[in-house]
Amino acid sequence: MTIEPISSIMTVQAQNTSAAKNAATKVTTEENASEYNPANVKPIDKIDQTTAVVENAQGKEQSNTSADPNREQQQHVTNEQIKKNLVGAGNNAVNIQLYQGDWTLDLSYQEVPDGIPEISDQVLGEIQALDEVESAALYHRRNEYDAVYAGSQKLASCNIFGIDSNYLDAYGFQITKGRGFSEKDFTANRKVVLLDKTTATALFPDGNVIGKIIEVKGEPFTVIGMMARKENSQPVINSMEDYYRYVSTDGSGTICIPDTLWPIIYQYDEPQNLVVRATSTDEMTAAGEKAADILNSYLTVSDETIKYKGEDLLEQANQIQEISSSTNQQLLWI
C-alpha cells in the first residue's frame, strides 16, 4: 500500500476545495465568460439572517441583527410565554397558603395553632364573589417520605393532597383512566385515591392500576383513577432551560384523596390551603392578594407572623422576563 505524503494530500484537498468553490460561484457576463464578478452573485436565501456584519463586494457593511423588524415582536412572544408558563401554566391558578414568617406553616411537627379556623363555605363564597376570581378550591398538602406502599413497592417521596370536589378543575387536571371523586366519596368517607403517572408507574410497573390497594400512612386506599394536567395547563418546554425552570425535578409523584379523609391520616381541624383561578393572567396578583386578605380577616392567632399569602408569580415572571431580555441583549454583542 502506498502512503501519500501529507503535503500531497493537502494539495489535492485544496485543489478540490478551490474547484468546488469556482464551480459554485462562477458567473458568466457579456464581457468575459470566465471572469468571476462577486457583484453578480445572487445571495443565497438560506444564509442565517442574524449574521452580525457582512462586508459586500463594494466594501459596504450590512447589519441584519439591529435591523430585524421582527425581533421586538419575537421577544414579546417569548416574554408572554415565560409569563404563561410560570403563572399557572396557562390556567391562571394562584395558591394561597398559610405562612409563618417567610416559610409556609409546617404542621408535620407541630399542633395547629389556636386562632386558625377552617375555611367555611361562607368564606369560600366571599372569595368566589371577587371580580378577579373565576373559581376557587380548597386542599391540604404534605410531602412525605416512605409513606406510600403497594405490596413490596414504595415511593421514596410523594406529594399527598387532600382535595375538595373543585380542585382538579381549578388547577387544570383531568382524569385519564378510571374515574374521579364522586359526591358520595366525600360524604361516605370512602377510602379512594387518585394517582398521577409518576406514582402509578412506580407502584404498579405492569400498568394495572385501577382497583388496586395502596397504603397511605398505614391506611388502605383503593385506586379509582389516574390524573394528569390538561394539555393547555402544561408549560411549553422548548429547551432544557425551560424544563429546569418550570418542571419539578425532585422525582416526587402525587396522589389525591378526598379532603374529608384528611383527619384519618393527619390531624383534625387542620387549616386548608386555597387555590383560586383568576379571570385573566394580569388579574392573578390581585386575585391572590384579595383572597388572602379575606382569609386573614378571620384569623385570631397570637403569633402575628402567621398569615395567608398568595404566590406573587406574576412578579416572578416579570423578573424572569427582565433576565431573559437582558440576556438576549448581551447576546447581540457576542
N, C-alpha and C positions, 0 to 999 in steps of 0.2 A: 504494500500500500504506500502510495506517495503522499507525503505530508507537505502541503503548500506552506511556504513561508508566510508569517503573519502579515508582513508588509504587502505581499502579493494579494492576500485575501482582502485586506483593507482597500487596496487599489481597485479590485473588482467590485467591492461593495460601493465604493464611492462612485465608480462609473455607472453602476446600476441605478443608484440614487439620482445621479445627475440626469441620466437618460429618462427616468420616470418623471422627474420634475419638468424637463424640457417637453415631454410628451403631453403633460397635463396643462402646461401654461403657454404652449406655442400659439401665437396669434398671427393670422395672415392679414396683411394690409396690401393696398394697391401699390404702394411704393416699393415694398420689399417683403416677399412672402416668407423669407427665412428670418426676418428681424423680430426679436421679442420686444414688444412695447407694453410695459406694465399698465399704461393708461387705458389700453384697450381690453384688459382682462376684466370680465364681469365678476362682481362679488358673489361669493358662494353663500346661499341662503342659510346653510346650516351653521355658519360661524356663530359662536356664542355672542349675543348682542350685549352682554355685560362686560366684554373685554374693556379694560380701563382706558388705554390710549393707543390708537393705531396711527402710524405715520404712513400717509399715502405716497404715491409716486412723485407728487409735486412738493412733498415735504410738509404738507399741512397736517395738523393734528385734529383728530376727532375723538370726542369723549362720549361714549354711549351711556356710561354709568350715571353721569349727572343729568343727562338729558332724557332719561327714560320717563315718559309721561305716565306709565302705569305703576311706577314704583310706590308712589304715595298711596294709591288705591290698594295695592297688594299689601302694604304694611298695615293699612286699616283693617283689611280682611284678617290678617294674622292676629292683630290685637283683639278683634272681635272673637276669634276662635279661642284665644287664651282665656278671655272672659267667660265664654260659654263653657269651656272645659272645667274651669275651676269653680265657678259659682253654680253648682248644682248639675253640671254636666248636661245642660240643656233643659232641665225641668224646674229650674229656679227654686230649688229646695234650700231652706235655711234651718240649721239646727240651733235650738235654744236650750242650753244646758245650765245646770247649777254649778257655780264656781265657788271655790273657797280661796279667795285671793286671785292669783294668776293661774290656778290649776282647777280642773274640773273636780267636783266633790267626789271623792272616792269612798264608797260605802263598804268596800271589801273588808276594811279593818276597823270600822267604827260604827256605832249606832246612828240611827237617823237623828240629827239634831232637832231639838224642840223648836216649834215655830215654823215648820215647813209643811204646809197642808198638801194633800193630794190635789191634783188639778181636776176640779169638778166639771160636769157637763155645762154648768152655767158659765164658768170661767172660759172654757173652751169655746162656748158660743160667742163670748165677747171678742175673743181673738179672731174667730172666723168672720165676724162682722166688720173687721177692719177693711178699709178700701183697698189696701195693698195686699191683702191675703186672699188667695183663691181657695185654699183648703188647708186643713191642719190635722195632725195626728199625734198620738201620744206613744211613747215607748220607753222601755228600760233597756239598759245595756251593761254587759260585763265582758271583759276579756279574760278568759280562763285558760289555764294550762293543765293538761292531763285530766280533763273533767268530762270528756265525751268519749264513750266507748260503743263499739258494736262487736260483740264477741271478743276476739283477740285483737281487733283493730282499734286504734285510739288516735285521737287528734292531739298533737303536741301543743297546739294552741288553737283557740276558737273564739269568735265573737258571738256571744249569746244575746239575742234580742227577745224581749217580751213586748209584743206589739198589739195595738188595737186594730179594729176592723178597717181603718182608713190608711194605715201606714204604708202598705205596699203600693197603693195608688199614688199617695202623696209623694213617695220617694222614687217613683218610676220603676217599680218591679212588676214582673208578670210571671204567671205560673207556666212553666214549660213542660211539666209532666205531673200527672195526678190531679189534685185539686188544692184550692186554697182553704182558708179557715171559713167555716160556716158560722152563722149566729149561734147555733147550738153548741159548737165547740167552745165558745166563750161562756155561755150561760150554764152548760152542764159540766164545765171544768174538765173537758176531755184532754187526756194527755197525748196530744198530737203535735207534730213538729214538721217544719219545712226546712229543706237543706238547699244550699247553693251547690254549684257544680264542684267546687274545690272540696267541700265536705263530703259530698256523695261519692266522689272518686276515691278519696282517702279511706272512707269507711267501708265502701262496697265496690271493690275494684272490678267485679264482674258486671257492674251496671244495673243489677237487680236491686232496686231501692224501695219502691212503693210497697207498703205493708210490713216492712222490716222494723225491728225494735232496736232502739239505741238507748243508752243510759246517759242521762244528763245530771251530773252531780249525784249519781246514785239512784235517780228516779227513772223508771222506764217510760219511753215515749214512742209512739207509733209514727213512722214516716208516712205522711199522706200526700206529699208533693215536693216538687223541686221548683226553685225560683231563679230568676235572672233579671238583670237590668234590661229594660226595654232598649231597643236599638237607638232611639232618639234621646235616651237618657244616659248614653255612654259617651265618655270623652273621645274626641277624634285623635287617634295616635298615628302620627306620621314619621316619628323618629324615636330612637332610644331615649333622647332627652324628654320627649313628650311622655314616654312610658314611665320614667322615673319621677316625672313631675306630677302626673295625675293618677297613676295607678299604685295601689298599695302593693308593696313588695315584701311584706312580712310573712307571706305564705299562709296566713290565717284564713280559715273558712268561716262561714256564717251560718248559724241556724236561728230559726224564729219559732217561738212558742206563743200561745195566746197570753196576753198580759194578765189575765185572771189567774194564771197558774204561777206567776212570778213568786208569790209568797211560799209556794211549795218548796222551791229550791233556794230562795233567799229570804229576806226579811219582810215582815208585814209592813204595810203603810209606807213603803219606800216612795219617795217623790219621783215623778215621771220626768222624762225629758220631752221636748216638744219639737216637731218638725213642721214648718209652715211652707207652703208653696206660694211664692209671690206671684202677683198678676203679671209681672214682667221682670226681666233681669235688672233693670235700673231701679226697681222698687224693692229689691231684696234687702238692702241695708235698712231701709225704713220699716219694712215688714218685721225684720228681726228685732229692731230696737223697740218698736211699739208693742210687740208681743211680749218681750222681756219686761217692759215697764208694767204691763198688766199683771204678769205673774209676780213681780216684785212687790206690787201694791198689797198682796195678800200675805207676804212674809212677815213674821213677828219674831225672827231669830235675834238672840242677843249678840251673836257674832256678826258684826256689820260687814265683814268681808264675804259673807255668804250671800250670793245673789245670782239671779239668772242673767245670762249674757247670750246674745246672738252672735254667731260667727260672722265677722265682717269680711266675708270672702270677696266682696266687690272691691274693697280696698286692697286686699292681697292681689287680686287680678290686676288692678291698676299699677301696683308695684312691679309685677312681672312684666307688664306691658312696657313700663319705663325701662326696665333692664333690657328687654328684647329690642326696643328701639335704639337704645344706646349701643348695644352690641352690633346691630346692623349698621349703624353709622360708623362704628370703628372699622367694620369690615370693608367699607368703601375705601379706606386709606391703606389697606394691606396690599 
